């Protein structure tokens, strides 16, 4: 890994640790891990004892736990994000497999070229 990737991973871990602390205060069970792809994330347990992984998308400053718009929250205000994630975990994660967020940057770039 190069130093830019190392710094990004350290930043991700720091923010995820801050989020973990906030969720702990809201009595939400979390575990900070590094997934099979080397990405740091939080495993968050819902009221049905199902887990979802919360990742940090640094380019857009999002915490996300799925691919739907209501499955992401700004990482700029960690306390607000913790409340959103806590509510989702208390209600229970949606049924089905967790999808990964993918952002097609070419569509965003094309929108600015018009």
C-alpha positions, -999 to +999 in steps of 0.1 A: +000+000+000+011+035-006+011+063+019-021+079+005-040+046+009-025+042+044-037+077+054-072+070+039-075+037+059-063+054+091-089+082+085-116+056+079-107+037+111-106+069+132-141+080+120-155+044+124-141+043+159-158+076+167-190+062+153-186+030+173-182+051+205-214+071+197-233+039+189-221+024+222-236+053+241-269+045+223-265+009+235-260-005+200-236-035+198-207-030+173-174-045+164-147-027+144-133-051+118-114-051+085-133-070+058-119-095+033-111-066+009-090-048+035-117-022+042-123-011+078-160-013+088-183-017+118-204-047+122-236-034+138-262-058+154-299-050+151-327-060+174-331-094+156-294-101+162-286-097+125-255-078+115-248-052+088-215-037+080-212+001+081-185+014+058-172+049+052-172+064+017-146+091+020-152+108-014-188+116-005-184+117+033-210+090+039-214+062+063-233+035+044-248+001+052-265-007+019-271+006-015-303+025-010-304+062-003-319+057+031-290+034+040-264+062+042-258+091+065-233+120+065-200+113+082-195+150+088-218+149+119-210+116+135-236+121+163-264+125+138-252+095+118-251+074+150-288+083+157-298+073+121-279+040+123-292+034+158-328+039+146-323+016+117-308-011+140-336-008+165-362-011+138-342-040+123-322-042+091-342-047+059-347-082+047-323-097+022-286-095+016-266-064+022-258-048-011-227-027-016-228+009-025-214+016-059-212+051-073-207+056-110-185+086-111-187+089-149-224+097-146-216+125-121-188+138-144-211+137-174-237+157-155-212+186-151-201+185-187-235+196-200 
